[in-house]
Amino acid sequence: MAQPYVGADTIFVQYYKDAIGADWAIGGRIRAGVDLLVIPNFGFNLNLAFGGWSGQNWGLIEQGVGKAG
């Protein structure tokens, strides 16, 4: 039995904070896939996802990271 699905999500997160202020990032993802059930309580999942993040000052956490990816 096959159960296809599609979905999307958005994430808004604070990733850095100091005495001066905080930096926030936003990200999103779309995904599609199928659950392939072998028996009613056991199966396999195949999925494909595409997403990205955007935020300022990633370099404060790790050197060489761009503003979006």
SEVO-550874 format. One record per residue: residue number from 1; residue in three letters; x negated, y negated, z of N, C-alpha, C in turn. Coordinates in pm, 1 decimal. Example, Ala and Ser with C-alpha at 12.3 -4.5 7.8 and 13.67 -1.06 7.14 Angstrom:
2
palum/titi/neast/nnorth/nup/caeast/canorth/caup/ceast/cnorth/cup
1/ALA/-1319.0/569.0/780.0/-1230.0/450.0/780.0/-1320.0/330.0/780.0
2/SER/-1285.0/225.0/708.0/-1367.0/106.0/714.0/-1290.0/-3.0/787.0
! end
This chain:
69
palum/titi/neast/nnorth/nup/caeast/canorth/caup/ceast/cnorth/cup
1/MET/-84.2/116.6/0.0/0.0/0.0/0.0/-90.0/-124.5/0.0
2/ALA/-56.4/-222.3/-78.0/-134.0/-346.1/-90.4/-49.4/-464.8/-44.6
3/GLN/-110.0/-552.3/37.0/-42.8/-672.1/84.8/-128.4/-793.8/51.3
4/PRO/-98.0/-864.4/-58.0/-176.6/-982.3/-94.6/-141.3/-1102.9/-5.7
5/TYR/-233.5/-1199.0/2.6/-208.8/-1320.3/79.4/-289.5/-1435.7/22.3
6/VAL/-245.0/-1556.8/51.2/-318.5/-1680.3/21.5/-305.5/-1769.7/144.2
7/GLY/-400.4/-1858.0/162.5/-393.1/-1947.2/277.0/-492.8/-2060.2/267.3
8/ALA/-480.4/-2153.5/359.2/-571.7/-2268.0/366.2/-580.0/-2313.3/510.8
9/ASP/-692.5/-2373.3/546.1/-705.1/-2429.9/679.1/-794.9/-2552.7/675.1
10/THR/-779.3/-2635.6/777.1/-859.1/-2756.6/793.4/-915.0/-2756.6/934.9
11/ILE/-1040.2/-2800.9/948.5/-1103.9/-2807.5/1079.0/-1157.4/-2949.3/1099.3
12/PHE/-1128.8/-3006.4/1212.2/-1179.8/-3137.2/1250.8/-1249.3/-3117.2/1384.2
13/VAL/-1381.1/-3140.4/1390.6/-1457.1/-3103.2/1509.3/-1562.5/-3208.2/1544.8
14/GLN/-1582.0/-3228.3/1675.0/-1690.5/-3313.3/1724.0/-1814.6/-3226.6/1733.8
15/TYR/-1921.7/-3264.4/1666.1/-2040.6/-3180.6/1664.4/-2161.4/-3245.1/1731.9
16/TYR/-2148.5/-3367.9/1774.3/-2260.5/-3434.2/1841.2/-2205.1/-3544.3/1929.9
17/LYS/-2259.0/-3557.4/2050.9/-2216.9/-3664.8/2140.5/-2335.8/-3706.5/2226.1
18/ASP/-2353.2/-3837.8/2238.1/-2455.2/-3890.6/2328.1/-2396.9/-4012.1/2400.7
19/ALA/-2480.9/-4087.5/2470.7/-2433.2/-4201.5/2548.2/-2375.9/-4313.0/2460.9
20/ILE/-2417.4/-4320.0/2335.2/-2371.9/-4426.1/2244.7/-2238.6/-4392.3/2179.6
21/GLY/-2218.3/-4268.6/2146.2/-2093.8/-4230.3/2080.0/-2094.9/-4085.0/2036.6
22/ALA/-2004.3/-4053.1/1944.9/-1989.5/-3915.8/1898.6/-1978.1/-3913.4/1746.2
23/ASP/-2015.2/-3801.6/1688.5/-2000.8/-3780.2/1545.0/-1902.5/-3666.1/1522.2
24/TRP/-1818.6/-3683.4/1421.6/-1714.5/-3586.3/1389.7/-1733.6/-3535.3/1247.5
25/ALA/-1687.2/-3417.1/1224.0/-1693.1/-3357.5/1090.0/-1555.3/-3304.1/1054.8
26/ILE/-1529.0/-3298.5/925.7/-1405.0/-3239.6/877.1/-1440.5/-3133.2/774.2
27/GLY/-1367.5/-3026.9/775.5/-1391.9/-2918.9/681.4/-1260.9/-2856.7/638.3
28/GLY/-1267.8/-2785.8/528.3/-1149.2/-2717.9/478.8/-1187.2/-2593.1/403.0
29/ARG/-1089.2/-2503.9/388.1/-1114.6/-2378.3/318.7/-983.9/-2328.9/256.9
30/ILE/-995.5/-2274.1/138.2/-884.4/-2201.8/77.2/-928.0/-2056.8/61.8
31/ARG/-834.5/-1966.1/74.1/-870.1/-1825.8/63.5/-754.7/-1743.7/6.7
32/ALA/-791.6/-1634.7/-55.1/-695.1/-1540.1/-110.9/-753.5/-1400.7/-95.0
33/GLY/-667.6/-1303.3/-83.0/-716.8/-1167.6/-66.8/-605.2/-1066.7/-66.4
34/VAL/-643.7/-946.1/-34.2/-546.7/-837.1/-27.7/-588.1/-740.8/83.9
35/ASP/-489.1/-697.3/161.7/-509.0/-591.6/260.1/-466.8/-460.7/194.3
36/LEU/-557.2/-365.0/189.9/-529.9/-234.6/130.0/-515.6/-132.3/241.7
37/LEU/-393.7/-90.5/269.3/-367.4/0.5/378.8/-377.9/145.5/332.9
38/VAL/-458.3/222.7/405.9/-474.7/364.6/378.9/-363.2/441.8/449.8
39/ILE/-340.5/406.6/575.6/-227.7/456.3/654.8/-167.2/333.6/722.2
40/PRO/-51.8/342.8/785.7/12.7/221.9/840.3/-74.7/136.9/934.3
41/ASN/-169.7/195.6/1006.5/-250.4/118.9/1101.8/-398.1/109.9/1066.9
42/PHE/-436.1/144.4/945.3/-576.4/139.8/905.5/-585.6/103.7/758.2
43/GLY/-679.0/14.9/727.8/-696.4/-25.3/589.3/-824.6/-103.2/568.7
44/PHE/-836.2/-162.0/452.5/-951.0/-242.2/412.9/-902.3/-378.8/369.1
45/ASN/-989.8/-477.1/378.8/-955.7/-612.5/339.4/-1056.3/-661.3/237.3
46/LEU/-1006.0/-718.8/130.0/-1089.0/-787.0/30.2/-1041.8/-931.2/25.7
47/ASN/-1137.2/-1026.2/34.9/-1094.3/-1165.7/26.7/-1200.7/-1252.1/-36.5
48/LEU/-1156.9/-1366.2/-85.6/-1242.8/-1466.0/-147.7/-1207.9/-1599.2/-84.0
49/ALA/-1309.1/-1673.4/-42.6/-1285.9/-1802.8/21.9/-1378.7/-1907.3/-37.5
50/PHE/-1330.8/-2030.7/-38.2/-1408.7/-2144.9/-85.3/-1383.3/-2259.7/11.4
51/GLY/-1490.6/-2321.9/61.6/-1470.8/-2429.6/157.0/-1588.9/-2523.5/162.7
52/GLY/-1576.5/-2624.7/245.2/-1683.7/-2721.8/260.7/-1666.4/-2803.4/387.3
53/TRP/-1775.0/-2872.3/425.1/-1779.0/-2959.1/541.9/-1830.2/-3096.3/502.3
54/SER/-1792.3/-3198.3/576.3/-1845.8/-3331.7/556.4/-1856.8/-3400.8/692.0
55/GLY/-1969.5/-3467.1/714.8/-1990.8/-3539.1/841.0/-2116.9/-3622.9/833.0
56/GLN/-2128.8/-3718.2/921.4/-2246.8/-3804.4/927.7/-2346.8/-3748.8/1028.4
57/ASN/-2472.0/-3778.9/1009.3/-2578.2/-3750.9/1106.9/-2600.0/-3603.9/1140.4
58/TRP/-2579.1/-3513.8/1046.3/-2611.0/-3372.7/1069.5/-2758.6/-3358.0/1107.7
59/GLY/-2842.8/-3447.9/1057.7/-2984.9/-3442.3/1084.3/-3019.9/-3453.3/1232.2
60/LEU/-2927.7/-3503.2/1315.6/-2951.0/-3507.3/1458.9/-2951.0/-3366.8/1519.6
61/ILE/-2887.3/-3272.3/1453.1/-2878.3/-3135.0/1501.2/-2983.3/-3048.0/1435.8
62/GLU/-2997.0/-3062.1/1303.1/-3096.0/-2982.3/1229.7/-3152.8/-3066.5/1116.1
63/GLN/-3284.8/-3069.6/1104.9/-3352.5/-3150.5/1003.7/-3320.2/-3104.0/862.6
64/GLY/-3303.5/-3198.5/771.3/-3287.2/-3167.9/629.7/-3146.5/-3130.3/586.8
65/VAL/-3048.3/-3143.1/673.4/-2911.1/-3108.2/636.6/-2844.9/-3230.7/575.7
66/GLY/-2777.7/-3213.9/461.0/-2709.9/-3324.5/393.5/-2579.7/-3361.8/463.4
67/LYS/-2511.1/-3466.0/411.7/-2386.7/-3514.2/470.8/-2266.6/-3425.5/437.6
68/ALA/-2277.0/-3345.1/332.8/-2165.0/-3259.2/294.1/-2222.0/-3129.2/236.0
69/GLY/-2141.4/-3029.2/241.4/-2185.7/-2901.6/187.3/-2075.8/-2800.7/177.7
! end
